[in-house]
């Protein structure tokens, strides 16, 4: 017969499955996750603390305030779509020359200094951040974990009983800047949501298309600086055309492509990052 601890664990797993199946975010139309939102945020906080020990994060208050302002502006547009948007979110700039940005479960978004240096305009930075925020809003990271590890393993992880899986997840993030490679459907959804929320915030969503085209060009001329991005974010001409089609459906309105503080932000990132 199972002992008391096993009974508690079985009941916990059952609760997770039932709550996940009944309480969607209203955004993600794919598979459900067995991790509750609160458990996801606890996992994210733990991962972020360990990431901070292994990655050099810029500690310039002005730099962090700038990316936080952008992130909070985007989250505000999603408040009516999902309770995930009202949770605490954190935005970080990583001292890394690779052109990359990534999201981990629990509301943590990371932007590499290399990506900041390649963004020519404010709208490019905002829309790339909107894409990463949208991965988090749609809970793509925990969806991937659910598919990869299954119910029993993830339940034990949530209970704190599986340090080996935790270390594996952390190692994957540190090695590639993401939980794992996103599917094309997840990328498409993050693009669509990012365009929607960038536009709703009054920022020109063409910044996404502009930066994606730049990434394809950089892949030809400087492939080494994009290894992390392409390892987790498949990018094709079809995906760019889909983004253009999404933007074309939006009603015309005055949109912002530049920001007075953007140049100073880039200078501060360059000064704080490793030469």
C-alpha positions in Angstrom: 0.0 0.0 0.0 1.2 3.6 -0.7 2.5 5.5 2.3 1.2 8.9 3.3 3.8 10.8 1.3 2.9 8.9 -1.9 -0.8 9.6 -1.3 -0.1 13.3 -0.9 2.0 13.3 -4.1 -0.7 11.5 -6.1 -3.3 13.9 -4.9 -1.1 16.9 -5.8 -0.5 15.6 -9.3 -4.3 15.0 -9.7 -5.0 18.6 -8.6 -2.4 19.9 -11.0 -3.8 18.0 -14.0 -7.4 19.0 -13.2 -6.6 22.7 -12.6 -4.4 22.9 -15.8 -7.1 21.3 -17.9 -9.8 23.7 -16.6 -8.0 27.0 -16.3 -6.4 28.1 -19.5 -4.8 31.5 -20.0 -7.2 32.5 -22.8 -4.1 32.9 -25.1 -2.5 29.5 -25.6 -4.6 27.3 -27.9 -2.1 24.4 -27.7 -1.5 21.7 -25.1 -2.1 22.5 -21.5 0.6 22.6 -18.9 0.5 20.6 -15.7 2.2 23.4 -13.7 -0.1 25.9 -12.1 0.7 29.6 -12.6 1.9 30.1 -9.0 4.1 27.0 -9.2 5.5 28.3 -12.5 6.4 31.6 -10.8 8.1 29.8 -7.9 10.2 27.8 -10.4 11.1 30.9 -12.4 12.3 32.7 -9.3 14.5 29.8 -8.4 15.9 29.5 -11.9 16.5 33.3 -12.2 18.6 33.3 -9.0 20.8 30.5 -10.3 21.0 32.2 -13.8 22.2 35.4 -12.0 25.1 33.3 -10.5 26.2 32.0 -13.9 25.4 34.9 -16.4 26.7 38.4 -16.0 23.6 40.7 -15.8 24.1 44.4 -16.3 23.4 46.3 -13.1 23.1 49.8 -14.5 19.8 51.1 -12.9 19.0 53.2 -15.9 19.4 50.2 -18.3 17.2 48.0 -16.1 14.6 50.7 -15.7 14.4 51.2 -19.5 13.8 47.5 -20.3 11.4 47.2 -17.4 9.4 50.2 -18.7 9.1 48.5 -22.1 8.1 45.2 -20.5 5.5 46.6 -18.2 4.0 48.7 -21.1 3.6 45.4 -23.1 2.1 43.5 -20.1 -0.5 46.2 -19.6 -1.9 45.5 -23.0 -2.5 41.8 -22.1 -4.1 42.3 -18.7 -7.6 41.5 -20.1 -6.3 38.4 -21.9 -4.6 36.4 -19.2 -4.0 36.5 -15.4 -0.3 35.7 -16.2 0.1 39.4 -17.3 -0.7 40.6 -13.8 2.0 38.5 -12.1 5.3 40.0 -11.1 7.6 40.1 -14.2 11.3 40.9 -14.3 13.4 42.1 -17.3 17.2 41.7 -17.5 20.0 42.7 -19.8 22.7 40.0 -20.2 26.4 40.9 -20.9 26.7 38.7 -24.0 27.8 39.7 -27.5 25.5 37.0 -29.1 22.3 38.5 -30.6 19.7 36.8 -28.5 16.7 37.3 -26.2 14.8 34.7 -24.3 12.1 34.0 -21.8 12.0 31.5 -19.0 8.9 30.3 -17.1 7.8 32.6 -14.3 8.0 36.0 -15.9 11.7 36.5 -16.6 12.8 38.0 -19.9 16.4 38.3 -20.8 17.9 40.6 -23.6 21.5 40.2 -24.6 23.7 43.3 -25.0 24.5 42.0 -28.5 20.9 42.3 -29.5 20.7 45.8 -28.1 23.7 46.8 -30.2 22.1 45.5 -33.4 18.7 47.2 -32.9 18.7 50.3 -35.1 15.4 51.6 -33.7 13.3 51.6 -30.6 10.5 49.7 -32.3 12.9 46.8 -33.1 13.8 46.4 -29.5 10.2 46.7 -28.3 8.8 44.2 -30.8 11.6 41.6 -30.0 10.8 42.0 -26.3 7.1 41.7 -27.2 7.8 38.4 -28.9 9.6 37.1 -25.8 6.9 38.4 -23.4 4.3 36.7 -25.5 6.1 33.3 -25.1 5.7 33.8 -21.4 2.1 35.0 -21.6 1.2 31.9 -23.7 3.3 29.7 -21.2 5.2 28.1 -24.0 8.1 27.3 -21.8 6.1 25.2 -19.3 4.2 23.7 -22.2 7.6 22.5 -23.6 8.5 21.2 -20.2 5.3 19.3 -20.0 5.9 17.6 -23.3 9.5 16.9 -22.5 9.2 15.4 -19.0 5.6 14.3 -18.5 3.4 14.5 -15.5 5.2 12.4 -12.9 8.6 14.0 -13.4 7.3 17.6 -13.5 5.1 17.0 -10.4 8.2 15.8 -8.5 10.1 18.9 -9.8 7.3 21.2 -8.5 7.5 19.4 -5.1 11.2 20.0 -5.0 12.0 16.3 -5.2 13.9 16.2 -8.5 17.1 18.2 -8.4 18.6 16.3 -11.3 15.8 17.5 -13.7 16.1 21.1 -12.2 19.9 21.1 -13.0 19.2 19.8 -16.5 16.7 22.6 -17.2 19.1 25.2 -15.8 21.9 23.8 -17.9 19.8 24.0 -21.0 19.0 27.7 -20.3 22.6 28.5 -19.7 23.8 26.7 -22.8 21.2 28.0 -25.2 19.4 30.9 -23.7 16.0 29.1 -23.6 14.2 26.1 -22.1 14.3 24.3 -25.5 13.6 24.9 -29.1 10.1 26.4 -29.7 7.8 24.8 -32.3 6.7 26.8 -35.4 3.2 27.1 -33.9 4.6 28.6 -30.7 6.8 31.0 -32.7 3.8 32.0 -34.8 1.6 32.6 -31.8 4.4 34.7 -30.1 4.8 36.7 -33.2 1.0 37.3 -33.5 0.7 38.3 -29.8 3.8 40.4 -29.9 2.5 42.3 -32.9 -0.9 42.8 -31.2 0.6 44.1 -27.9 3.2 46.3 -29.5 0.6 47.9 -31.7 -1.8 48.3 -28.8 1.0 50.1 -26.9 1.4 52.5 -29.8 4.7 51.1 -31.1 5.2 50.3 -34.8 5.0 46.5 -35.2 7.1 46.8 -38.4 10.0 46.7 -36.0 9.5 42.9 -35.7 9.8 42.4 -39.5 12.7 44.8 -39.8 14.7 43.0 -37.1 13.8 39.5 -38.3 15.1 40.4 -41.8 18.3 41.8 -40.1 18.7 38.5 -38.3 18.6 36.5 -41.6 21.2 38.8 -43.1 23.4 38.5 -40.1 23.1 34.8 -40.2 24.9 34.9 -43.6 27.6 37.4 -42.7 28.1 36.7 -38.9 26.6 33.3 -38.2 28.5 32.9 -34.9 26.7 35.7 -33.2 23.3 34.1 -33.8 23.8 30.5 -32.7 21.7 30.8 -29.5 18.9 32.6 -31.2 18.4 30.2 -34.1 18.9 27.2 -31.8 15.7 28.0 -30.0 13.8 30.3 -32.4 13.3 28.9 -35.9 13.2 31.8 -38.4 12.2 31.5 -42.0 11.0 33.8 -44.8 7.5 32.2 -44.4 7.4 33.3 -40.8 8.4 36.9 -41.8 5.6 36.9 -44.5 3.1 35.7 -41.9 4.1 38.6 -39.6 3.8 41.0 -42.5 0.3 39.7 -43.2 -0.7 40.0 -39.5 0.5 43.7 -39.5 -1.4 44.4 -42.8 -4.7 43.6 -41.0 -4.2 46.2 -38.3 -6.2 49.5 -38.6 -4.0 52.5 -39.5 -3.1 54.7 -36.5 -0.2 56.9 -35.4 2.6 54.6 -34.2 6.0 55.2 -32.5 9.2 53.9 -34.1 11.7 56.0 -32.2 12.1 57.0 -28.6 14.2 59.9 -27.2 15.9 57.7 -24.6 16.8 54.8 -26.9 20.2 56.2 -28.0 21.2 56.8 -24.4 20.1 53.3 -23.4 22.2 51.8 -26.1 25.2 53.9 -25.0 24.8 52.8 -21.4 24.5 49.1 -22.4 27.7 49.4 -24.5 29.5 51.1 -21.6 28.4 48.5 -19.0 29.0 45.4 -21.3 32.3 43.7 -21.8 34.1 45.3 -24.7 
